[in-house]
Amino acid sequence: MGPAAPLRAQRSTKVNVAEGPTKGRVLDHIGFDVKDLKAFIAKLGAAGVKLDADGAYRVNDVGVGIAFITDPWGTRIELNERPKAVYLP
């Protein structure tokens, strides 16, 4: 076995523009749980944030409230309100 290849630090280039939307990519979206989704959506709306056209607030078949937004860099974000949620301390 020959010598190990030297380790090289990778440098990332900081950019101020998105590479493209995440919807439909390998990493389609990220998600966050909130305690009162309707109130959170109202707060976002007051700040000028709009829900995605296909991400309007809805409650799925197991009672989870769901909505989607997209950040300025194109990252799709799922917002959830889970009934009787239990989280680790």
N, CA, C and O atoms as a Tinker XYZ file with bonds, in Angstrom:
   356  protein
     1  N      0.846000   -1.172000    0.000000    73     2
     2  CA     0.000000    0.000000    0.000000    64     1     3
     3  C      0.889000    1.233000    0.000000    63     2     4     5
     4  O      1.839000    1.312000    0.779000    81     3
     5  N      0.589000    2.198000   -0.869000    73     3     6
     6  CA     1.391000    3.406000   -0.998000    64     5     7
     7  C      1.044000    4.439000    0.055000    63     6     8     9
     8  O      0.191000    4.205000    0.911000    81     7
     9  N      1.700000    5.568000   -0.009000    73     7    10
    10  CA     1.437000    6.629000    0.967000    64     9    11
    11  C      0.021000    7.189000    0.781000    63    10    12    13
    12  O     -0.522000    7.220000   -0.324000    81    11
    13  N     -0.542000    7.621000    1.890000    73    11    14
    14  CA    -1.892000    8.202000    1.855000    64    13    15
    15  C     -1.863000    9.548000    1.145000    63    14    16    17
    16  O     -0.890000   10.295000    1.242000    81    15
    17  N     -2.911000    9.839000    0.451000    73    15    18
    18  CA    -3.012000   11.132000   -0.214000    64    17    19
    19  C     -3.121000   12.225000    0.843000    63    18    20    21
    20  O     -3.775000   12.026000    1.867000    81    19
    21  N     -2.494000   13.368000    0.615000    73    19    22
    22  CA    -2.579000   14.447000    1.603000    64    21    23
    23  C     -4.006000   14.976000    1.697000    63    22    24    25
    24  O     -4.734000   15.039000    0.706000    81    23
    25  N     -4.380000   15.350000    2.907000    73    23    26
    26  CA    -5.704000   15.945000    3.104000    64    25    27
    27  C     -5.662000   17.398000    2.667000    63    26    28    29
    28  O     -4.695000   18.112000    2.933000    81    27
    29  N     -6.702000   17.820000    2.008000    73    27    30
    30  CA    -6.779000   19.201000    1.572000    64    29    31
    31  C     -8.085000   19.795000    2.075000    63    30    32    33
    32  O     -9.143000   19.174000    1.977000    81    31
    33  N     -8.001000   20.977000    2.601000    73    31    34
    34  CA    -9.207000   21.672000    3.048000    64    33    35
    35  C     -9.935000   22.193000    1.815000    63    34    36    37
    36  O     -9.330000   22.765000    0.908000    81    35
    37  N    -11.227000   21.982000    1.807000    73    35    38
    38  CA   -12.011000   22.512000    0.706000    64    37    39
    39  C    -12.471000   23.908000    1.066000    63    38    40    41
    40  O    -12.884000   24.170000    2.196000    81    39
    41  N    -12.400000   24.768000    0.129000    73    39    42
    42  CA   -12.898000   26.118000    0.343000    64    41    43
    43  C    -14.205000   26.261000   -0.400000    63    42    44    45
    44  O    -14.335000   25.871000   -1.560000    81    43
    45  N    -15.165000   26.828000    0.297000    73    43    46
    46  CA   -16.429000   27.078000   -0.372000    64    45    47
    47  C    -16.477000   28.552000   -0.756000    63    46    48    49
    48  O    -15.973000   29.418000   -0.041000    81    47
    49  N    -17.074000   28.802000   -1.860000    73    47    50
    50  CA   -17.200000   30.164000   -2.336000    64    49    51
    51  C    -18.536000   30.711000   -1.862000    63    50    52    53
    52  O    -19.586000   30.124000   -2.123000    81    51
    53  N    -18.490000   31.825000   -1.173000    73    51    54
    54  CA   -19.721000   32.445000   -0.692000    64    53    55
    55  C    -20.396000   33.145000   -1.869000    63    54    56    57
    56  O    -19.776000   33.920000   -2.597000    81    55
    57  N    -21.677000   32.850000   -2.031000    73    55    58
    58  CA   -22.427000   33.486000   -3.106000    64    57    59
    59  C    -23.685000   34.112000   -2.525000    63    58    60    61
    60  O    -24.188000   33.676000   -1.490000    81    59
    61  N    -24.174000   35.110000   -3.181000    73    59    62
    62  CA   -25.375000   35.793000   -2.728000    64    61    63
    63  C    -26.600000   35.439000   -3.556000    63    62    64    65
    64  O    -27.671000   36.015000   -3.367000    81    63
    65  N    -26.442000   34.495000   -4.471000    73    63    66
    66  CA   -27.573000   34.080000   -5.293000    64    65    67
    67  C    -27.740000   32.564000   -5.176000    63    66    68    69
    68  O    -26.775000   31.834000   -4.953000    81    67
    69  N    -28.959000   32.119000   -5.330000    73    67    70
    70  CA   -29.234000   30.695000   -5.236000    64    69    71
    71  C    -28.744000   29.976000   -6.475000    63    70    72    73
    72  O    -28.717000   30.543000   -7.567000    81    71
    73  N    -28.356000   28.718000   -6.299000    73    71    74
    74  CA   -28.018000   27.886000   -7.451000    64    73    75
    75  C    -29.280000   27.538000   -8.221000    63    74    76    77
    76  O    -29.239000   27.345000   -9.436000    81    75
    77  N    -30.377000   27.461000   -7.528000    73    75    78
    78  CA   -31.667000   27.129000   -8.114000    64    77    79
    79  C    -32.570000   26.614000   -7.018000    63    78    80    81
    80  O    -32.088000   26.256000   -5.943000    81    79
    81  N    -33.863000   26.568000   -7.260000    73    79    82
    82  CA   -34.791000   26.092000   -6.240000    64    81    83
    83  C    -34.486000   24.654000   -5.828000    63    82    84    85
    84  O    -33.969000   23.870000   -6.624000    81    83
    85  N    -34.810000   24.313000   -4.578000    73    83    86
    86  CA   -34.563000   22.951000   -4.106000    64    85    87
    87  C    -35.695000   22.006000   -4.491000    63    86    88    89
    88  O    -35.493000   20.792000   -4.515000    81    87
    89  N    -36.876000   22.529000   -4.790000    73    87    90
    90  CA   -38.008000   21.668000   -5.105000    64    89    91
    91  C    -37.673000   20.756000   -6.285000    63    90    92    93
    92  O    -37.284000   21.217000   -7.358000    81    91
    93  N    -37.836000   19.438000   -6.055000    73    91    94
    94  CA   -37.575000   18.462000   -7.095000    64    93    95
    95  C    -36.133000   17.976000   -7.146000    63    94    96    97
    96  O    -35.808000   17.115000   -7.964000    81    95
    97  N    -35.269000   18.499000   -6.299000    73    95    98
    98  CA   -33.872000   18.057000   -6.263000    64    97    99
    99  C    -33.731000   16.935000   -5.243000    63    98   100   101
   100  O    -34.709000   16.545000   -4.604000    81    99
   101  N    -32.525000   16.420000   -5.090000    73    99   102
   102  CA   -32.280000   15.345000   -4.125000    64   101   103
   103  C    -32.706000   15.801000   -2.729000    63   102   104   105
   104  O    -33.380000   15.057000   -2.016000    81   103
   105  N    -32.325000   16.995000   -2.341000    73   103   106
   106  CA   -32.811000   17.587000   -1.099000    64   105   107
   107  C    -33.934000   18.518000   -1.498000    63   106   108   109
   108  O    -33.703000   19.671000   -1.862000    81   107
   109  N    -35.157000   18.007000   -1.427000    73   107   110
   110  CA   -36.319000   18.749000   -1.900000    64   109   111
   111  C    -36.673000   19.904000   -0.976000    63   110   112   113
   112  O    -36.951000   21.009000   -1.441000    81   111
   113  N    -36.665000   19.655000    0.333000    73   111   114
   114  CA   -37.024000   20.701000    1.277000    64   113   115
   115  C    -36.560000   20.337000    2.686000    63   114   116   117
   116  O    -36.188000   19.197000    2.965000    81   115
   117  N    -36.595000   21.335000    3.561000    73   115   118
   118  CA   -36.342000   21.116000    4.983000    64   117   119
   119  C    -37.641000   21.413000    5.717000    63   118   120   121
   120  O    -38.547000   22.020000    5.146000    81   119
   121  N    -37.745000   20.998000    6.961000    73   119   122
   122  CA   -38.983000   21.218000    7.690000    64   121   123
   123  C    -38.754000   21.643000    9.125000    63   122   124   125
   124  O    -37.735000   21.322000    9.736000    81   123
   125  N    -39.724000   22.371000    9.647000    73   123   126
   126  CA   -39.703000   22.818000   11.029000    64   125   127
   127  C    -41.088000   22.627000   11.631000    63   126   128   129
   128  O    -42.102000   22.819000   10.960000    81   127
   129  N    -41.118000   22.249000   12.894000    73   127   130
   130  CA   -42.375000   22.166000   13.636000    64   129   131
   131  C    -42.595000   23.477000   14.379000    63   130   132   133
   132  O    -41.660000   24.059000   14.930000    81   131
   133  N    -43.833000   23.928000   14.386000    73   131   134
   134  CA   -44.217000   25.118000   15.153000    64   133   135
   135  C    -45.422000   24.765000   16.003000    63   134   136   137
   136  O    -46.142000   23.815000   15.695000    81   135
   137  N    -45.652000   25.519000   17.071000    73   135   138
   138  CA   -46.729000   25.185000   17.998000    64   137   139
   139  C    -48.097000   25.670000   17.528000    63   138   140   141
   140  O    -49.089000   24.975000   17.746000    81   139
   141  N    -48.183000   26.817000   16.903000    73   139   142
   142  CA   -49.466000   27.349000   16.429000    64   141   143
   143  C    -49.257000   27.802000   14.993000    63   142   144   145
   144  O    -48.919000   28.958000   14.737000    81   143
   145  N    -49.461000   26.887000   14.066000    73   143   146
   146  CA   -49.123000   27.146000   12.664000    64   145   147
   147  C    -49.939000   28.295000   12.080000    63   146   148   149
   148  O    -49.387000   29.125000   11.357000    81   147
   149  N    -51.222000   28.366000   12.371000    73   147   150
   150  CA   -52.034000   29.458000   11.818000    64   149   151
   151  C    -51.516000   30.822000   12.286000    63   150   152   153
   152  O    -51.435000   31.761000   11.493000    81   151
   153  N    -51.166000   30.930000   13.576000    73   151   154
   154  CA   -50.628000   32.193000   14.101000    64   153   155
   155  C    -49.262000   32.489000   13.477000    63   154   156   157
   156  O    -48.952000   33.641000   13.174000    81   155
   157  N    -48.449000   31.450000   13.286000    73   155   158
   158  CA   -47.131000   31.628000   12.678000    64   157   159
   159  C    -47.272000   32.102000   11.235000    63   158   160   161
   160  O    -46.525000   32.975000   10.795000    81   159
   161  N    -48.219000   31.537000   10.498000    73   159   162
   162  CA   -48.466000   31.959000    9.113000    64   161   163
   163  C    -48.904000   33.420000    9.083000    63   162   164   165
   164  O    -48.479000   34.179000    8.212000    81   163
   165  N    -49.756000   33.818000   10.037000    73   163   166
   166  CA   -50.199000   35.214000   10.103000    64   165   167
   167  C    -49.013000   36.146000   10.370000    63   166   168   169
   168  O    -48.926000   37.226000    9.787000    81   167
   169  N    -48.109000   35.728000   11.246000    73   167   170
   170  CA   -46.921000   36.528000   11.555000    64   169   171
   171  C    -46.020000   36.638000   10.323000    63   170   172   173
   172  O    -45.479000   37.707000   10.038000    81   171
   173  N    -45.861000   35.529000    9.595000    73   171   174
   174  CA   -45.072000   35.565000    8.360000    64   173   175
   175  C    -45.714000   36.511000    7.347000    63   174   176   177
   176  O    -45.026000   37.304000    6.704000    81   175
   177  N    -47.043000   36.419000    7.212000    73   175   178
   178  CA   -47.755000   37.282000    6.273000    64   177   179
   179  C    -47.577000   38.756000    6.604000    63   178   180   181
   180  O    -47.409000   39.583000    5.708000    81   179
   181  N    -47.615000   39.088000    7.900000    73   179   182
   182  CA   -47.417000   40.471000    8.331000    64   181   183
   183  C    -46.014000   40.967000    7.985000    63   182   184   185
   184  O    -45.796000   42.167000    7.816000    81   183
   185  N    -45.063000   40.032000    7.882000    73   183   186
   186  CA   -43.689000   40.375000    7.527000    64   185   187
   187  C    -43.458000   40.320000    6.016000    63   186   188   189
   188  O    -42.337000   40.525000    5.550000    81   187
   189  N    -44.517000   40.043000    5.254000    73   187   190
   190  CA   -44.397000   40.020000    3.799000    64   189   191
   191  C    -44.056000   38.670000    3.201000    63   190   192   193
   192  O    -43.814000   38.571000    1.998000    81   191
   193  N    -44.031000   37.618000    4.027000    73   191   194
   194  CA   -43.725000   36.272000    3.531000    64   193   195
   195  C    -45.018000   35.621000    3.063000    63   194   196   197
   196  O    -46.011000   35.606000    3.791000    81   195
   197  N    -45.006000   35.085000    1.853000    73   195   198
   198  CA   -46.197000   34.441000    1.293000    64   197   199
   199  C    -45.998000   32.937000    1.239000    63   198   200   201
   200  O    -44.889000   32.456000    1.010000    81   199
   201  N    -47.080000   32.198000    1.452000    73   199   202
   202  CA   -47.035000   30.750000    1.293000    64   201   203
   203  C    -46.857000   30.409000   -0.172000    63   202   204   205
   204  O    -47.304000   31.155000   -1.044000    81   203
   205  N    -46.209000   29.289000   -0.450000    73   203   206
   206  CA   -46.090000   28.825000   -1.831000    64   205   207
   207  C    -47.478000   28.572000   -2.395000    63   206   208   209
   208  O    -48.397000   28.216000   -1.658000    81   207
   209  N    -47.629000   28.756000   -3.698000    73   207   210
   210  CA   -48.928000   28.551000   -4.343000    64   209   211
   211  C    -49.455000   27.143000   -4.101000    63   210   212   213
   212  O    -50.652000   26.952000   -3.891000    81   211
   213  N    -48.558000   26.153000   -4.129000    73   211   214
   214  CA   -48.990000   24.773000   -3.893000    64   213   215
   215  C    -48.781000   24.360000   -2.435000    63   214   216   217
   216  O    -48.890000   23.181000   -2.098000    81   215
   217  N    -48.478000   25.338000   -1.569000    73   215   218
   218  CA   -48.185000   25.028000   -0.173000    64   217   219
   219  C    -49.137000   25.676000    0.803000    63   218   220   221
   220  O    -48.795000   25.895000    1.965000    81   219
   221  N    -50.346000   25.986000    0.328000    73   219   222
   222  CA   -51.326000   26.609000    1.202000    64   221   223
   223  C    -51.586000   25.733000    2.424000    63   222   224   225
   224  O    -51.473000   24.509000    2.359000    81   223
   225  N    -51.933000   26.375000    3.537000    73   223   226
   226  CA   -52.191000   25.651000    4.778000    64   225   227
   227  C    -53.261000   24.587000    4.571000    63   226   228   229
   228  O    -54.298000   24.826000    3.953000    81   227
   229  N    -52.973000   23.409000    5.107000    73   227   230
   230  CA   -53.945000   22.307000    5.068000    64   229   231
   231  C    -53.649000   21.379000    6.241000    63   230   232   233
   232  O    -52.579000   21.450000    6.846000    81   231
   233  N    -54.584000   20.529000    6.548000    73   231   234
   234  CA   -54.395000   19.513000    7.581000    64   233   235
   235  C    -54.469000   18.168000    6.889000    63   234   236   237
   236  O    -55.440000   17.875000    6.191000    81   235
   237  N    -53.425000   17.331000    7.084000    73   235   238
   238  CA   -53.411000   16.037000    6.396000    64   237   239
   239  C    -54.279000   15.011000    7.120000    63   238   240   241
   240  O    -54.930000   15.336000    8.114000    81   239
   241  N    -54.289000   13.783000    6.628000    73   239   242
   242  CA   -55.188000   12.751000    7.151000    64   241   243
   243  C    -54.860000   12.275000    8.560000    63   242   244   245
   244  O    -55.673000   11.575000    9.165000    81   243
   245  N    -53.715000   12.623000    9.097000    73   243   246
   246  CA   -53.377000   12.258000   10.485000    64   245   247
   247  C    -53.403000   13.475000   11.405000    63   246   248   249
   248  O    -52.928000   13.408000   12.539000    81   247
   249  N    -53.954000   14.584000   10.923000    73   247   250
   250  CA   -54.148000   15.760000   11.753000    64   249   251
   251  C    -52.985000   16.719000   11.843000    63   250   252   253
   252  O    -52.985000   17.608000   12.694000    81   251
   253  N    -51.986000   16.560000   10.980000    73   251   254
   254  CA   -50.831000   17.462000   10.998000    64   253   255
   255  C    -51.123000   18.660000   10.095000    63   254   256   257
   256  O    -51.459000   18.498000    8.922000    81   255
   257  N    -50.990000   19.868000   10.659000    73   255   258
   258  CA   -51.111000   21.083000    9.862000    64   257   259
   259  C    -49.831000   21.284000    9.079000    63   258   260   261
   260  O    -48.736000   21.154000    9.628000    81   259
   261  N    -49.958000   21.600000    7.800000    73   259   262
   262  CA   -48.790000   21.721000    6.917000    64   261   263
   263  C    -48.941000   22.964000    6.045000    63   262   264   265
   264  O    -50.032000   23.286000    5.576000    81   263
   265  N    -47.818000   23.655000    5.838000    73   263   266
   266  CA   -47.744000   24.760000    4.879000    64   265   267
   267  C    -46.313000   24.811000    4.350000    63   266   268   269
   268  O    -45.395000   24.300000    4.992000    81   267
   269  N    -46.122000   25.418000    3.195000    73   267   270
   270  CA   -44.797000   25.539000    2.588000    64   269   271
   271  C    -44.506000   26.990000    2.228000    63   270   272   273
   272  O    -45.381000   27.728000    1.776000    81   271
   273  N    -43.249000   27.377000    2.440000    73   271   274
   274  CA   -42.730000   28.660000    1.971000    64   273   275
   275  C    -41.404000   28.384000    1.268000    63   274   276   277
   276  O    -40.849000   27.292000    1.393000    81   275
   277  N    -40.904000   29.355000    0.540000    73   275   278
   278  CA   -39.583000   29.248000   -0.091000    64   277   279
   279  C    -38.786000   30.473000    0.309000    63   278   280   281
   280  O    -39.261000   31.601000    0.176000    81   279
   281  N    -37.564000   30.252000    0.804000    73   279   282
   282  CA   -36.743000   31.384000    1.237000    64   281   283
   283  C    -36.166000   32.112000    0.019000    63   282   284   285
   284  O    -36.283000   31.621000   -1.103000    81   283
   285  N    -35.551000   33.266000    0.226000    73   283   286
   286  CA   -35.030000   34.055000   -0.903000    64   285   287
   287  C    -33.973000   33.337000   -1.740000    63   286   288   289
   288  O    -33.731000   33.731000   -2.881000    81   287
   289  N    -33.342000   32.300000   -1.204000    73   287   290
   290  CA   -32.306000   31.565000   -1.931000    64   289   291
   291  C    -32.860000   30.328000   -2.627000    63   290   292   293
   292  O    -32.106000   29.573000   -3.240000    81   291
   293  N    -34.181000   30.110000   -2.538000    73   291   294
   294  CA   -34.803000   29.001000   -3.245000    64   293   295
   295  C    -35.008000   27.740000   -2.429000    63   294   296   297
   296  O    -35.447000   26.725000   -2.969000    81   295
   297  N    -34.699000   27.778000   -1.137000    73   295   298
   298  CA   -34.890000   26.598000   -0.297000    64   297   299
   299  C    -36.356000   26.475000    0.093000    63   298   300   301
   300  O    -36.932000   27.392000    0.679000    81   299
   301  N    -36.947000   25.348000   -0.234000    73   299   302
   302  CA   -38.347000   25.094000    0.112000    64   301   303
   303  C    -38.401000   24.660000    1.577000    63   302   304   305
   304  O    -37.623000   23.806000    2.002000    81   303
   305  N    -39.314000   25.244000    2.343000    73   303   306
   306  CA   -39.406000   25.001000    3.780000    64   305   307
   307  C    -40.814000   24.541000    4.130000    63   306   308   309
   308  O    -41.798000   25.218000    3.834000    81   307
   309  N    -40.889000   23.373000    4.767000    73   307   310
   310  CA   -42.164000   22.828000    5.230000    64   309   311
   311  C    -42.361000   23.242000    6.678000    63   310   312   313
   312  O    -41.458000   23.100000    7.504000    81   311
   313  N    -43.543000   23.753000    6.978000    73   311   314
   314  CA   -43.904000   24.124000    8.343000    64   313   315
   315  C    -44.987000   23.167000    8.812000    63   314   316   317
   316  O    -45.977000   22.954000    8.113000    81   315
   317  N    -44.803000   22.586000    9.997000    73   315   318
   318  CA   -45.739000   21.585000   10.525000    64   317   319
   319  C    -46.240000   21.975000   11.901000    63   318   320   321
   320  O    -45.520000   22.589000   12.688000    81   319
   321  N    -47.472000   21.613000   12.180000    73   319   322
   322  CA   -48.013000   21.658000   13.539000    64   321   323
   323  C    -48.581000   20.274000   13.810000    63   322   324   325
   324  O    -49.601000   19.888000   13.240000    81   323
   325  N    -47.916000   19.539000   14.676000    73   323   326
   326  CA   -48.315000   18.164000   14.975000    64   325   327
   327  C    -49.202000   18.126000   16.211000    63   326   328   329
   328  O    -48.856000   18.713000   17.236000    81   327
   329  N    -50.343000   17.443000   16.129000    73   327   330
   330  CA   -51.184000   17.326000   17.315000    64   329   331
   331  C    -50.511000   16.422000   18.362000    63   330   332   333
   332  O    -49.952000   15.379000   18.027000    81   331
   333  N    -50.575000   16.829000   19.594000    73   331   334
   334  CA   -50.007000   16.051000   20.698000    64   333   335
   335  C    -48.535000   15.708000   20.461000    63   334   336   337
   336  O    -48.097000   14.587000   20.722000    81   335
   337  N    -47.796000   16.670000   19.973000    73   335   338
   338  CA   -46.374000   16.445000   19.685000    64   337   339
   339  C    -45.603000   16.200000   20.979000    63   338   340   341
   340  O    -45.864000   16.834000   22.002000    81   339
   341  N    -44.664000   15.283000   20.918000    73   339   342
   342  CA   -43.792000   15.001000   22.045000    64   341   343
   343  C    -42.362000   15.184000   21.559000    63   342   344   345
   344  O    -41.937000   14.543000   20.598000    81   343
   345  N    -41.624000   16.060000   22.228000    73   343   346
   346  CA   -40.256000   16.347000   21.840000    64   345   347
   347  C    -39.310000   16.006000   22.974000    63   346   348   349
   348  O    -39.693000   16.039000   24.143000    81   347
   349  N    -38.089000   15.683000   22.631000    73   347   350
   350  CA   -37.077000   15.394000   23.644000    64   349   351
   351  C    -36.727000   16.689000   24.364000    63   350   352   353
   352  O    -36.722000   17.753000   23.745000    81   351
   353  N    -36.433000   16.618000   25.671000    73   351   354
   354  CA   -36.086000   17.844000   26.412000    64   353   355
   355  C    -34.754000   18.404000   25.969000    63   354   356
   356  O    -34.313000   19.429000   26.488000    81   355
